[in-house]
Amino acid sequence: MNRVYVCSCFGITETQVKEHAAAGACTPRQIASVSKAGTDCGSCVRRIQSLLGRGGCPRRELLDQAAPALVALDAPEGTAPPALRNAA
């Protein structure tokens, strides 16, 4: 199996970044929160950005429309945590 490493510091592969993106991580910061990629030397952040691209992310589409992405996808109406209910 050929592994293309995106983040050498934490051993994160291109496939792993794509899997996290498919699971809903739409920004380098969200990728970092689930994998640590981009949190040490930072040299991989631009590569992560290029892998994420600018489409195909339902949360990003909601954010572009100024909709509350986390509430819309993760919690049935009225069951969001109070902090998110107040923000929406």
PDB file with SEQRES, HELIX, SHEET and CRYST1 records, atoms N, CA, C and O in Angstrom:
SEQRES   1 A   88  MET ASN ARG VAL TYR VAL CYS SER CYS PHE GLY ILE THR          
SEQRES   2 A   88  GLU THR GLN VAL LYS GLU HIS ALA ALA ALA GLY ALA CYS          
SEQRES   3 A   88  THR PRO ARG GLN ILE ALA SER VAL SER LYS ALA GLY THR          
SEQRES   4 A   88  ASP CYS GLY SER CYS VAL ARG ARG ILE GLN SER LEU LEU          
SEQRES   5 A   88  GLY ARG GLY GLY CYS PRO ARG ARG GLU LEU LEU ASP GLN          
SEQRES   6 A   88  ALA ALA PRO ALA LEU VAL ALA LEU ASP ALA PRO GLU GLY          
SEQRES   7 A   88  THR ALA PRO PRO ALA LEU ARG ASN ALA ALA                      
HELIX    1 AA1 GLU A   14  ALA A   22  1                                   9    
HELIX    2 AA2 PRO A   28  SER A   35  1                                   8    
HELIX    3 AA3 VAL A   45  LEU A   52  1                                   8    
HELIX    4 AA4 PRO A   58  ASP A   64  1                                   7    
HELIX    5 AA5 ALA A   69  ASP A   74  1                                   6    
HELIX    6 AA6 PRO A   82  ALA A   87  1                                   6    
SHEET    1 AA1 2 TYR A   5  CYS A   7  0                                        
SHEET    2 AA1 2 ILE A  12  THR A  13 -1                                        
CRYST1    1.000    1.000    1.000  90.00  90.00  90.00 P 1           1          
ATOM      1  N   MET A   1       0.835  -1.178   0.000  1.00  0.00           N  
ATOM      2  CA  MET A   1       0.000   0.000   0.000  1.00  0.00           C  
ATOM      3  C   MET A   1       0.887   1.252   0.000  1.00  0.00           C  
ATOM      4  O   MET A   1       1.799   1.373   0.818  1.00  0.00           O  
ATOM      5  N   ASN A   2       0.619   2.156  -0.899  1.00  0.00           N  
ATOM      6  CA  ASN A   2       1.398   3.383  -1.015  1.00  0.00           C  
ATOM      7  C   ASN A   2       0.784   4.479  -0.142  1.00  0.00           C  
ATOM      8  O   ASN A   2      -0.366   4.864  -0.353  1.00  0.00           O  
ATOM      9  N   ARG A   3       1.528   4.975   0.820  1.00  0.00           N  
ATOM     10  CA  ARG A   3       1.031   6.009   1.721  1.00  0.00           C  
ATOM     11  C   ARG A   3       1.663   7.341   1.372  1.00  0.00           C  
ATOM     12  O   ARG A   3       2.885   7.457   1.275  1.00  0.00           O  
ATOM     13  N   VAL A   4       0.822   8.342   1.185  1.00  0.00           N  
ATOM     14  CA  VAL A   4       1.305   9.685   0.939  1.00  0.00           C  
ATOM     15  C   VAL A   4       1.039  10.477   2.216  1.00  0.00           C  
ATOM     16  O   VAL A   4      -0.107  10.746   2.577  1.00  0.00           O  
ATOM     17  N   TYR A   5       2.132  10.843   2.891  1.00  0.00           N  
ATOM     18  CA  TYR A   5       1.988  11.573   4.143  1.00  0.00           C  
ATOM     19  C   TYR A   5       1.774  13.054   3.886  1.00  0.00           C  
ATOM     20  O   TYR A   5       2.499  13.685   3.118  1.00  0.00           O  
ATOM     21  N   VAL A   6       0.764  13.586   4.546  1.00  0.00           N  
ATOM     22  CA  VAL A   6       0.471  15.015   4.494  1.00  0.00           C  
ATOM     23  C   VAL A   6       1.165  15.689   5.667  1.00  0.00           C  
ATOM     24  O   VAL A   6       1.774  16.748   5.513  1.00  0.00           O  
ATOM     25  N   CYS A   7       1.073  15.077   6.827  1.00  0.00           N  
ATOM     26  CA  CYS A   7       1.655  15.619   8.058  1.00  0.00           C  
ATOM     27  C   CYS A   7       2.710  14.649   8.583  1.00  0.00           C  
ATOM     28  O   CYS A   7       2.384  13.590   9.119  1.00  0.00           O  
ATOM     29  N   SER A   8       3.959  15.019   8.423  1.00  0.00           N  
ATOM     30  CA  SER A   8       5.058  14.170   8.885  1.00  0.00           C  
ATOM     31  C   SER A   8       5.143  14.153  10.405  1.00  0.00           C  
ATOM     32  O   SER A   8       5.526  13.144  10.997  1.00  0.00           O  
ATOM     33  N   CYS A   9       4.792  15.254  11.031  1.00  0.00           N  
ATOM     34  CA  CYS A   9       4.913  15.356  12.489  1.00  0.00           C  
ATOM     35  C   CYS A   9       4.052  14.309  13.202  1.00  0.00           C  
ATOM     36  O   CYS A   9       4.472  13.738  14.209  1.00  0.00           O  
ATOM     37  N   PHE A  10       2.848  14.060  12.677  1.00  0.00           N  
ATOM     38  CA  PHE A  10       1.935  13.133  13.331  1.00  0.00           C  
ATOM     39  C   PHE A  10       1.594  11.917  12.481  1.00  0.00           C  
ATOM     40  O   PHE A  10       0.741  11.116  12.863  1.00  0.00           O  
ATOM     41  N   GLY A  11       2.251  11.767  11.330  1.00  0.00           N  
ATOM     42  CA  GLY A  11       2.053  10.593  10.497  1.00  0.00           C  
ATOM     43  C   GLY A  11       0.657  10.497   9.900  1.00  0.00           C  
ATOM     44  O   GLY A  11       0.101   9.404   9.793  1.00  0.00           O  
ATOM     45  N   ILE A  12       0.089  11.628   9.514  1.00  0.00           N  
ATOM     46  CA  ILE A  12      -1.261  11.654   8.946  1.00  0.00           C  
ATOM     47  C   ILE A  12      -1.157  11.578   7.422  1.00  0.00           C  
ATOM     48  O   ILE A  12      -0.436  12.353   6.794  1.00  0.00           O  
ATOM     49  N   THR A  13      -1.886  10.635   6.847  1.00  0.00           N  
ATOM     50  CA  THR A  13      -1.821  10.423   5.401  1.00  0.00           C  
ATOM     51  C   THR A  13      -2.908  11.207   4.675  1.00  0.00           C  
ATOM     52  O   THR A  13      -3.869  11.692   5.272  1.00  0.00           O  
ATOM     53  N   GLU A  14      -2.715  11.309   3.370  1.00  0.00           N  
ATOM     54  CA  GLU A  14      -3.700  11.962   2.507  1.00  0.00           C  
ATOM     55  C   GLU A  14      -5.051  11.242   2.623  1.00  0.00           C  
ATOM     56  O   GLU A  14      -6.101  11.884   2.655  1.00  0.00           O  
ATOM     57  N   THR A  15      -5.015   9.923   2.684  1.00  0.00           N  
ATOM     58  CA  THR A  15      -6.243   9.137   2.819  1.00  0.00           C  
ATOM     59  C   THR A  15      -6.970   9.474   4.116  1.00  0.00           C  
ATOM     60  O   THR A  15      -8.195   9.595   4.126  1.00  0.00           O  
ATOM     61  N   GLN A  16      -6.229   9.626   5.205  1.00  0.00           N  
ATOM     62  CA  GLN A  16      -6.851   9.966   6.484  1.00  0.00           C  
ATOM     63  C   GLN A  16      -7.508  11.346   6.429  1.00  0.00           C  
ATOM     64  O   GLN A  16      -8.611  11.527   6.945  1.00  0.00           O  
ATOM     65  N   VAL A  17      -6.843  12.310   5.812  1.00  0.00           N  
ATOM     66  CA  VAL A  17      -7.422  13.645   5.687  1.00  0.00           C  
ATOM     67  C   VAL A  17      -8.712  13.560   4.885  1.00  0.00           C  
ATOM     68  O   VAL A  17      -9.714  14.172   5.255  1.00  0.00           O  
ATOM     69  N   LYS A  18      -8.698  12.807   3.791  1.00  0.00           N  
ATOM     70  CA  LYS A  18      -9.894  12.654   2.959  1.00  0.00           C  
ATOM     71  C   LYS A  18     -11.016  11.960   3.721  1.00  0.00           C  
ATOM     72  O   LYS A  18     -12.186  12.304   3.549  1.00  0.00           O  
ATOM     73  N   GLU A  19     -10.674  10.990   4.559  1.00  0.00           N  
ATOM     74  CA  GLU A  19     -11.690  10.303   5.364  1.00  0.00           C  
ATOM     75  C   GLU A  19     -12.314  11.262   6.372  1.00  0.00           C  
ATOM     76  O   GLU A  19     -13.529  11.256   6.566  1.00  0.00           O  
ATOM     77  N   HIS A  20     -11.484  12.085   7.013  1.00  0.00           N  
ATOM     78  CA  HIS A  20     -12.014  13.067   7.966  1.00  0.00           C  
ATOM     79  C   HIS A  20     -12.897  14.084   7.250  1.00  0.00           C  
ATOM     80  O   HIS A  20     -13.926  14.503   7.781  1.00  0.00           O  
ATOM     81  N   ALA A  21     -12.498  14.475   6.057  1.00  0.00           N  
ATOM     82  CA  ALA A  21     -13.290  15.418   5.268  1.00  0.00           C  
ATOM     83  C   ALA A  21     -14.635  14.791   4.907  1.00  0.00           C  
ATOM     84  O   ALA A  21     -15.667  15.459   4.970  1.00  0.00           O  
ATOM     85  N   ALA A  22     -14.630  13.523   4.533  1.00  0.00           N  
ATOM     86  CA  ALA A  22     -15.873  12.832   4.191  1.00  0.00           C  
ATOM     87  C   ALA A  22     -16.791  12.718   5.405  1.00  0.00           C  
ATOM     88  O   ALA A  22     -18.013  12.654   5.271  1.00  0.00           O  
ATOM     89  N   ALA A  23     -16.184  12.692   6.593  1.00  0.00           N  
ATOM     90  CA  ALA A  23     -16.967  12.610   7.831  1.00  0.00           C  
ATOM     91  C   ALA A  23     -17.454  13.984   8.299  1.00  0.00           C  
ATOM     92  O   ALA A  23     -18.174  14.078   9.293  1.00  0.00           O  
ATOM     93  N   GLY A  24     -17.063  15.054   7.586  1.00  0.00           N  
ATOM     94  CA  GLY A  24     -17.596  16.371   7.918  1.00  0.00           C  
ATOM     95  C   GLY A  24     -16.597  17.436   8.294  1.00  0.00           C  
ATOM     96  O   GLY A  24     -16.986  18.584   8.509  1.00  0.00           O  
ATOM     97  N   ALA A  25     -15.315  17.101   8.383  1.00  0.00           N  
ATOM     98  CA  ALA A  25     -14.303  18.112   8.703  1.00  0.00           C  
ATOM     99  C   ALA A  25     -14.023  18.928   7.444  1.00  0.00           C  
ATOM    100  O   ALA A  25     -13.486  18.399   6.471  1.00  0.00           O  
ATOM    101  N   CYS A  26     -14.379  20.202   7.457  1.00  0.00           N  
ATOM    102  CA  CYS A  26     -14.314  21.024   6.240  1.00  0.00           C  
ATOM    103  C   CYS A  26     -13.196  22.055   6.240  1.00  0.00           C  
ATOM    104  O   CYS A  26     -12.982  22.727   5.231  1.00  0.00           O  
ATOM    105  N   THR A  27     -12.491  22.191   7.328  1.00  0.00           N  
ATOM    106  CA  THR A  27     -11.440  23.197   7.419  1.00  0.00           C  
ATOM    107  C   THR A  27     -10.181  22.560   7.992  1.00  0.00           C  
ATOM    108  O   THR A  27     -10.258  21.518   8.643  1.00  0.00           O  
ATOM    109  N   PRO A  28      -9.018  23.176   7.757  1.00  0.00           N  
ATOM    110  CA  PRO A  28      -7.797  22.648   8.367  1.00  0.00           C  
ATOM    111  C   PRO A  28      -7.903  22.594   9.897  1.00  0.00           C  
ATOM    112  O   PRO A  28      -7.352  21.689  10.523  1.00  0.00           O  
ATOM    113  N   ARG A  29      -8.593  23.540  10.487  1.00  0.00           N  
ATOM    114  CA  ARG A  29      -8.750  23.536  11.947  1.00  0.00           C  
ATOM    115  C   ARG A  29      -9.554  22.316  12.399  1.00  0.00           C  
ATOM    116  O   ARG A  29      -9.228  21.704  13.416  1.00  0.00           O  
ATOM    117  N   GLN A  30     -10.589  21.963  11.660  1.00  0.00           N  
ATOM    118  CA  GLN A  30     -11.384  20.782  12.008  1.00  0.00           C  
ATOM    119  C   GLN A  30     -10.577  19.507  11.800  1.00  0.00           C  
ATOM    120  O   GLN A  30     -10.690  18.564  12.583  1.00  0.00           O  
ATOM    121  N   ILE A  31      -9.765  19.474  10.748  1.00  0.00           N  
ATOM    122  CA  ILE A  31      -8.874  18.320  10.541  1.00  0.00           C  
ATOM    123  C   ILE A  31      -7.905  18.219  11.715  1.00  0.00           C  
ATOM    124  O   ILE A  31      -7.648  17.126  12.221  1.00  0.00           O  
ATOM    125  N   ALA A  32      -7.372  19.351  12.146  1.00  0.00           N  
ATOM    126  CA  ALA A  32      -6.437  19.366  13.277  1.00  0.00           C  
ATOM    127  C   ALA A  32      -7.097  18.859  14.554  1.00  0.00           C  
ATOM    128  O   ALA A  32      -6.461  18.163  15.347  1.00  0.00           O  
ATOM    129  N   SER A  33      -8.355  19.199  14.756  1.00  0.00           N  
ATOM    130  CA  SER A  33      -9.012  18.788  15.992  1.00  0.00           C  
ATOM    131  C   SER A  33      -9.250  17.280  16.055  1.00  0.00           C  
ATOM    132  O   SER A  33      -9.348  16.719  17.147  1.00  0.00           O  
ATOM    133  N   VAL A  34      -9.342  16.622  14.909  1.00  0.00           N  
ATOM    134  CA  VAL A  34      -9.543  15.174  14.920  1.00  0.00           C  
ATOM    135  C   VAL A  34      -8.266  14.378  14.701  1.00  0.00           C  
ATOM    136  O   VAL A  34      -8.235  13.178  14.974  1.00  0.00           O  
ATOM    137  N   SER A  35      -7.196  15.033  14.206  1.00  0.00           N  
ATOM    138  CA  SER A  35      -5.988  14.263  13.887  1.00  0.00           C  
ATOM    139  C   SER A  35      -4.674  14.886  14.352  1.00  0.00           C  
ATOM    140  O   SER A  35      -3.639  14.223  14.300  1.00  0.00           O  
ATOM    141  N   LYS A  36      -4.686  16.118  14.796  1.00  0.00           N  
ATOM    142  CA  LYS A  36      -3.505  16.902  15.178  1.00  0.00           C  
ATOM    143  C   LYS A  36      -2.712  17.409  13.981  1.00  0.00           C  
ATOM    144  O   LYS A  36      -1.764  18.174  14.156  1.00  0.00           O  
ATOM    145  N   ALA A  37      -3.080  16.996  12.764  1.00  0.00           N  
ATOM    146  CA  ALA A  37      -2.350  17.446  11.570  1.00  0.00           C  
ATOM    147  C   ALA A  37      -2.383  18.967  11.489  1.00  0.00           C  
ATOM    148  O   ALA A  37      -3.442  19.585  11.597  1.00  0.00           O  
ATOM    149  N   GLY A  38      -1.227  19.551  11.300  1.00  0.00           N  
ATOM    150  CA  GLY A  38      -1.132  21.001  11.167  1.00  0.00           C  
ATOM    151  C   GLY A  38      -0.914  21.741  12.464  1.00  0.00           C  
ATOM    152  O   GLY A  38      -0.851  22.971  12.468  1.00  0.00           O  
ATOM    153  N   THR A  39      -0.797  21.021  13.569  1.00  0.00           N  
ATOM    154  CA  THR A  39      -0.674  21.695  14.865  1.00  0.00           C  
ATOM    155  C   THR A  39       0.756  21.779  15.388  1.00  0.00           C  
ATOM    156  O   THR A  39       0.992  22.393  16.429  1.00  0.00           O  
ATOM    157  N   ASP A  40       1.709  21.178  14.692  1.00  0.00           N  
ATOM    158  CA  ASP A  40       3.085  21.251  15.172  1.00  0.00           C  
ATOM    159  C   ASP A  40       3.875  22.262  14.343  1.00  0.00           C  
ATOM    160  O   ASP A  40       3.935  23.433  14.718  1.00  0.00           O  
ATOM    161  N   CYS A  41       4.467  21.859  13.254  1.00  0.00           N  
ATOM    162  CA  CYS A  41       5.278  22.803  12.469  1.00  0.00           C  
ATOM    163  C   CYS A  41       4.434  23.635  11.509  1.00  0.00           C  
ATOM    164  O   CYS A  41       4.839  24.728  11.113  1.00  0.00           O  
ATOM    165  N   GLY A  42       3.259  23.122  11.134  1.00  0.00           N  
ATOM    166  CA  GLY A  42       2.354  23.871  10.269  1.00  0.00           C  
ATOM    167  C   GLY A  42       2.644  23.783   8.788  1.00  0.00           C  
ATOM    168  O   GLY A  42       1.919  24.379   7.991  1.00  0.00           O  
ATOM    169  N   SER A  43       3.671  23.067   8.391  1.00  0.00           N  
ATOM    170  CA  SER A  43       4.019  23.018   6.965  1.00  0.00           C  
ATOM    171  C   SER A  43       2.988  22.271   6.131  1.00  0.00           C  
ATOM    172  O   SER A  43       3.000  22.389   4.906  1.00  0.00           O  
ATOM    173  N   CYS A  44       2.111  21.516   6.745  1.00  0.00           N  
ATOM    174  CA  CYS A  44       1.124  20.732   5.996  1.00  0.00           C  
ATOM    175  C   CYS A  44      -0.212  21.448   5.814  1.00  0.00           C  
ATOM    176  O   CYS A  44      -1.074  20.944   5.094  1.00  0.00           O  
ATOM    177  N   VAL A  45      -0.406  22.584   6.431  1.00  0.00           N  
ATOM    178  CA  VAL A  45      -1.703  23.251   6.402  1.00  0.00           C  
ATOM    179  C   VAL A  45      -2.146  23.573   4.976  1.00  0.00           C  
ATOM    180  O   VAL A  45      -3.312  23.372   4.636  1.00  0.00           O  
ATOM    181  N   ARG A  46      -1.253  24.060   4.153  1.00  0.00           N  
ATOM    182  CA  ARG A  46      -1.629  24.378   2.763  1.00  0.00           C  
ATOM    183  C   ARG A  46      -2.006  23.130   1.985  1.00  0.00           C  
ATOM    184  O   ARG A  46      -2.921  23.163   1.163  1.00  0.00           O  
ATOM    185  N   ARG A  47      -1.318  22.045   2.233  1.00  0.00           N  
ATOM    186  CA  ARG A  47      -1.656  20.781   1.566  1.00  0.00           C  
ATOM    187  C   ARG A  47      -3.038  20.315   2.024  1.00  0.00           C  
ATOM    188  O   ARG A  47      -3.836  19.852   1.209  1.00  0.00           O  
ATOM    189  N   ILE A  48      -3.320  20.432   3.303  1.00  0.00           N  
ATOM    190  CA  ILE A  48      -4.636  20.060   3.827  1.00  0.00           C  
ATOM    191  C   ILE A  48      -5.714  20.925   3.179  1.00  0.00           C  
ATOM    192  O   ILE A  48      -6.770  20.423   2.794  1.00  0.00           O  
ATOM    193  N   GLN A  49      -5.447  22.219   3.062  1.00  0.00           N  
ATOM    194  CA  GLN A  49      -6.403  23.118   2.407  1.00  0.00           C  
ATOM    195  C   GLN A  49      -6.673  22.676   0.979  1.00  0.00           C  
ATOM    196  O   GLN A  49      -7.821  22.688   0.534  1.00  0.00           O  
ATOM    197  N   SER A  50      -5.631  22.287   0.257  1.00  0.00           N  
ATOM    198  CA  SER A  50      -5.824  21.875  -1.131  1.00  0.00           C  
ATOM    199  C   SER A  50      -6.610  20.569  -1.217  1.00  0.00           C  
ATOM    200  O   SER A  50      -7.388  20.381  -2.151  1.00  0.00           O  
ATOM    201  N   LEU A  51      -6.417  19.667  -0.260  1.00  0.00           N  
ATOM    202  CA  LEU A  51      -7.175  18.421  -0.249  1.00  0.00           C  
ATOM    203  C   LEU A  51      -8.653  18.671   0.053  1.00  0.00           C  
ATOM    204  O   LEU A  51      -9.530  18.001  -0.492  1.00  0.00           O  
ATOM    205  N   LEU A  52      -8.911  19.631   0.916  1.00  0.00           N  
ATOM    206  CA  LEU A  52     -10.299  19.925   1.279  1.00  0.00           C  
ATOM    207  C   LEU A  52     -11.040  20.612   0.144  1.00  0.00           C  
ATOM    208  O   LEU A  52     -12.249  20.443  -0.014  1.00  0.00           O  
ATOM    209  N   GLY A  53     -10.304  21.388  -0.645  1.00  0.00           N  
ATOM    210  CA  GLY A  53     -10.924  22.056  -1.774  1.00  0.00           C  
ATOM    211  C   GLY A  53     -12.002  23.041  -1.361  1.00  0.00           C  
ATOM    212  O   GLY A  53     -11.977  23.604  -0.267  1.00  0.00           O  
ATOM    213  N   ARG A  54     -12.936  23.229  -2.260  1.00  0.00           N  
ATOM    214  CA  ARG A  54     -13.964  24.239  -2.006  1.00  0.00           C  
ATOM    215  C   ARG A  54     -15.370  23.697  -2.245  1.00  0.00           C  
ATOM    216  O   ARG A  54     -16.302  24.483  -2.412  1.00  0.00           O  
ATOM    217  N   GLY A  55     -15.546  22.400  -2.265  1.00  0.00           N  
ATOM    218  CA  GLY A  55     -16.881  21.885  -2.517  1.00  0.00           C  
ATOM    219  C   GLY A  55     -17.083  20.522  -1.903  1.00  0.00           C  
ATOM    220  O   GLY A  55     -16.148  19.915  -1.381  1.00  0.00           O  
ATOM    221  N   GLY A  56     -18.306  20.049  -1.969  1.00  0.00           N  
ATOM    222  CA  GLY A  56     -18.609  18.710  -1.501  1.00  0.00           C  
ATOM    223  C   GLY A  56     -18.730  18.563  -0.005  1.00  0.00           C  
ATOM    224  O   GLY A  56     -18.833  17.437   0.483  1.00  0.00           O  
ATOM    225  N   CYS A  57     -18.722  19.626   0.730  1.00  0.00           N  
ATOM    226  CA  CYS A  57     -18.841  19.544   2.180  1.00  0.00           C  
ATOM    227  C   CYS A  57     -20.184  20.145   2.584  1.00  0.00           C  
ATOM    228  O   CYS A  57     -20.376  21.355   2.462  1.00  0.00           O  
ATOM    229  N   PRO A  58     -21.115  19.320   3.062  1.00  0.00           N  
ATOM    230  CA  PRO A  58     -22.426  19.857   3.413  1.00  0.00           C  
ATOM    231  C   PRO A  58     -22.360  20.933   4.485  1.00  0.00           C  
ATOM    232  O   PRO A  58     -23.133  21.890   4.439  1.00  0.00           O  
ATOM    233  N   ARG A  59     -21.463  20.800   5.438  1.00  0.00           N  
ATOM    234  CA  ARG A  59     -21.354  21.825   6.474  1.00  0.00           C  
ATOM    235  C   ARG A  59     -20.876  23.138   5.879  1.00  0.00           C  
ATOM    236  O   ARG A  59     -21.362  24.203   6.259  1.00  0.00           O  
ATOM    237  N   ARG A  60     -19.933  23.077   4.953  1.00  0.00           N  
ATOM    238  CA  ARG A  60     -19.434  24.289   4.310  1.00  0.00           C  
ATOM    239  C   ARG A  60     -20.552  24.967   3.536  1.00  0.00           C  
ATOM    240  O   ARG A  60     -20.678  26.191   3.573  1.00  0.00           O  
ATOM    241  N   GLU A  61     -21.367  24.180   2.832  1.00  0.00           N  
ATOM    242  CA  GLU A  61     -22.482  24.763   2.081  1.00  0.00           C  
ATOM    243  C   GLU A  61     -23.436  25.492   3.021  1.00  0.00           C  
ATOM    244  O   GLU A  61     -23.916  26.577   2.693  1.00  0.00           O  
ATOM    245  N   LEU A  62     -23.715  24.912   4.178  1.00  0.00           N  
ATOM    246  CA  LEU A  62     -24.585  25.572   5.149  1.00  0.00           C  
ATOM    247  C   LEU A  62     -23.940  26.838   5.683  1.00  0.00           C  
ATOM    248  O   LEU A  62     -24.611  27.856   5.852  1.00  0.00           O  
ATOM    249  N   LEU A  63     -22.635  26.781   5.950  1.00  0.00           N  
ATOM    250  CA  LEU A  63     -21.946  27.962   6.455  1.00  0.00           C  
ATOM    251  C   LEU A  63     -21.931  29.070   5.419  1.00  0.00           C  
ATOM    252  O   LEU A  63     -22.076  30.242   5.765  1.00  0.00           O  
ATOM    253  N   ASP A  64     -21.755  28.714   4.140  1.00  0.00           N  
ATOM    254  CA  ASP A  64     -21.771  29.704   3.073  1.00  0.00           C  
ATOM    255  C   ASP A  64     -23.125  30.400   2.990  1.00  0.00           C  
ATOM    256  O   ASP A  64     -23.212  31.546   2.551  1.00  0.00           O  
ATOM    257  N   GLN A  65     -24.177  29.706   3.410  1.00  0.00           N  
ATOM    258  CA  GLN A  65     -25.519  30.280   3.397  1.00  0.00           C  
ATOM    259  C   GLN A  65     -25.860  30.928   4.732  1.00  0.00           C  
ATOM    260  O   GLN A  65     -26.995  31.357   4.939  1.00  0.00           O  
ATOM    261  N   ALA A  66     -24.885  31.006   5.647  1.00  0.00           N  
ATOM    262  CA  ALA A  66     -25.051  31.564   6.993  1.00  0.00           C  
ATOM    263  C   ALA A  66     -26.029  30.746   7.831  1.00  0.00           C  
ATOM    264  O   ALA A  66     -26.674  31.284   8.730  1.00  0.00           O  
ATOM    265  N   ALA A  67     -26.142  29.465   7.546  1.00  0.00           N  
ATOM    266  CA  ALA A  67     -26.991  28.580   8.333  1.00  0.00           C  
ATOM    267  C   ALA A  67     -26.151  27.956   9.447  1.00  0.00           C  
ATOM    268  O   ALA A  67     -24.947  27.774   9.269  1.00  0.00           O  
ATOM    269  N   PRO A  68     -26.751  27.626  10.580  1.00  0.00           N  
ATOM    270  CA  PRO A  68     -26.008  26.987  11.677  1.00  0.00           C  
ATOM    271  C   PRO A  68     -25.711  25.532  11.340  1.00  0.00           C  
ATOM    272  O   PRO A  68     -26.557  24.660  11.543  1.00  0.00           O  
ATOM    273  N   ALA A  69     -24.527  25.269  10.832  1.00  0.00           N  
ATOM    274  CA  ALA A  69     -24.158  23.957  10.300  1.00  0.00           C  
ATOM    275  C   ALA A  69     -24.229  22.848  11.330  1.00  0.00           C  
ATOM    276  O   ALA A  69     -24.754  21.776  11.029  1.00  0.00           O  
ATOM    277  N   LEU A  70     -23.726  23.063  12.523  1.00  0.00           N  
ATOM    278  CA  LEU A  70     -23.709  21.998  13.516  1.00  0.00           C  
ATOM    279  C   LEU A  70     -25.112  21.636  13.958  1.00  0.00           C  
ATOM    280  O   LEU A  70     -25.432  20.453  14.078  1.00  0.00           O  
ATOM    281  N   VAL A  71     -25.934  22.600  14.195  1.00  0.00           N  
ATOM    282  CA  VAL A  71     -27.297  22.329  14.618  1.00  0.00           C  
ATOM    283  C   VAL A  71     -28.068  21.649  13.501  1.00  0.00           C  
ATOM    284  O   VAL A  71     -28.814  20.702  13.752  1.00  0.00           O  
ATOM    285  N   ALA A  72     -27.900  22.115  12.276  1.00  0.00           N  
ATOM    286  CA  ALA A  72     -28.654  21.586  11.150  1.00  0.00           C  
ATOM    287  C   ALA A  72     -28.337  20.123  10.867  1.00  0.00           C  
ATOM    288  O   ALA A  72     -29.226  19.365  10.482  1.00  0.00           O  
ATOM    289  N   LEU A  73     -27.100  19.720  11.050  1.00  0.00           N  
ATOM    290  CA  LEU A  73     -26.722  18.353  10.704  1.00  0.00           C  
ATOM    291  C   LEU A  73     -26.677  17.407  11.892  1.00  0.00           C  
ATOM    292  O   LEU A  73     -26.941  16.215  11.736  1.00  0.00           O  
ATOM    293  N   ASP A  74     -26.354  17.902  13.055  1.00  0.00           N  
ATOM    294  CA  ASP A  74     -26.059  17.012  14.168  1.00  0.00           C  
ATOM    295  C   ASP A  74     -27.176  16.849  15.191  1.00  0.00           C  
ATOM    296  O   ASP A  74     -27.211  15.838  15.893  1.00  0.00           O  
ATOM    297  N   ALA A  75     -28.071  17.790  15.296  1.00  0.00           N  
ATOM    298  CA  ALA A  75     -29.055  17.730  16.362  1.00  0.00           C  
ATOM    299  C   ALA A  75     -30.452  17.972  15.814  1.00  0.00           C  
ATOM    300  O   ALA A  75     -30.680  18.927  15.071  1.00  0.00           O  
ATOM    301  N   PRO A  76     -31.386  17.102  16.183  1.00  0.00           N  
ATOM    302  CA  PRO A  76     -32.765  17.369  15.785  1.00  0.00           C  
ATOM    303  C   PRO A  76     -33.208  18.713  16.361  1.00  0.00           C  
ATOM    304  O   PRO A  76     -32.721  19.145  17.407  1.00  0.00           O  
ATOM    305  N   GLU A  77     -34.125  19.358  15.673  1.00  0.00           N  
ATOM    306  CA  GLU A  77     -34.571  20.689  16.088  1.00  0.00           C  
ATOM    307  C   GLU A  77     -35.004  20.678  17.552  1.00  0.00           C  
ATOM    308  O   GLU A  77     -35.741  19.796  17.995  1.00  0.00           O  
ATOM    309  N   GLY A  78     -34.530  21.675  18.285  1.00  0.00           N  
ATOM    310  CA  GLY A  78     -34.889  21.820  19.695  1.00  0.00           C  
ATOM    311  C   GLY A  78     -34.028  21.025  20.652  1.00  0.00           C  
ATOM    312  O   GLY A  78     -34.207  21.141  21.865  1.00  0.00           O  
ATOM    313  N   THR A  79     -33.081  20.206  20.145  1.00  0.00           N  
ATOM    314  CA  THR A  79     -32.263  19.401  21.047  1.00  0.00           C  
ATOM    315  C   THR A  79     -30.811  19.842  21.084  1.00  0.00           C  
ATOM    316  O   THR A  79     -29.976  19.178  21.698  1.00  0.00           O  
ATOM    317  N   ALA A  80     -30.509  20.935  20.446  1.00  0.00           N  
ATOM    318  CA  ALA A  80     -29.135  21.436  20.457  1.00  0.00           C  
ATOM    319  C   ALA A  80     -28.772  21.924  21.856  1.00  0.00           C  
ATOM    320  O   ALA A  80     -29.652  22.346  22.606  1.00  0.00           O  
ATOM    321  N   PRO A  81     -27.491  21.874  22.217  1.00  0.00           N  
ATOM    322  CA  PRO A  81     -27.056  22.405  23.509  1.00  0.00           C  
ATOM    323  C   PRO A  81     -27.441  23.877  23.620  1.00  0.00           C  
ATOM    324  O   PRO A  81     -27.519  24.569  22.605  1.00  0.00           O  
ATOM    325  N   PRO A  82     -27.682  24.367  24.837  1.00  0.00           N  
ATOM    326  CA  PRO A  82     -28.105  25.767  25.021  1.00  0.00           C  
ATOM    327  C   PRO A  82     -27.205  26.781  24.335  1.00  0.00           C  
ATOM    328  O   PRO A  82     -27.702  27.762  23.783  1.00  0.00           O  
ATOM    329  N   ALA A  83     -25.898  26.571  24.356  1.00  0.00           N  
ATOM    330  CA  ALA A  83     -24.981  27.547  23.737  1.00  0.00           C  
ATOM    331  C   ALA A  83     -25.239  27.662  22.244  1.00  0.00           C  
ATOM    332  O   ALA A  83     -25.179  28.754  21.679  1.00  0.00           O  
ATOM    333  N   LEU A  84     -25.528  26.530  21.603  1.00  0.00           N  
ATOM    334  CA  LEU A  84     -25.813  26.559  20.172  1.00  0.00           C  
ATOM    335  C   LEU A  84     -27.206  27.084  19.883  1.00  0.00           C  
ATOM    336  O   LEU A  84     -27.418  27.761  18.877  1.00  0.00           O  
ATOM    337  N   ARG A  85     -28.172  26.775  20.766  1.00  0.00           N  
ATOM    338  CA  ARG A  85     -29.521  27.294  20.557  1.00  0.00           C  
ATOM    339  C   ARG A  85     -29.530  28.797  20.612  1.00  0.00           C  
ATOM    340  O   ARG A  85     -30.218  29.444  19.822  1.00  0.00           O  
ATOM    341  N   ASN A  86     -28.771  29.372  21.541  1.00  0.00           N  
ATOM    342  CA  ASN A  86     -28.715  30.832  21.682  1.00  0.00           C  
ATOM    343  C   ASN A  86     -27.987  31.484  20.527  1.00  0.00           C  
ATOM    344  O   ASN A  86     -28.275  32.627  20.171  1.00  0.00           O  
ATOM    345  N   ALA A  87     -27.025  30.749  19.926  1.00  0.00           N  
ATOM    346  CA  ALA A  87     -26.240  31.314  18.829  1.00  0.00           C  
ATOM    347  C   ALA A  87     -27.022  31.310  17.522  1.00  0.00           C  
ATOM    348  O   ALA A  87     -26.771  32.137  16.645  1.00  0.00           O  
ATOM    349  N   ALA A  88     -27.952  30.399  17.391  1.00  0.00           N  
ATOM    350  CA  ALA A  88     -28.694  30.266  16.127  1.00  0.00           C  
ATOM    351  C   ALA A  88     -29.759  31.317  15.941  1.00  0.00           C  
ATOM    352  O   ALA A  88     -30.454  31.319  14.925  1.00  0.00           O  
TER     353      ALA A  88                                                      
END                                                                             
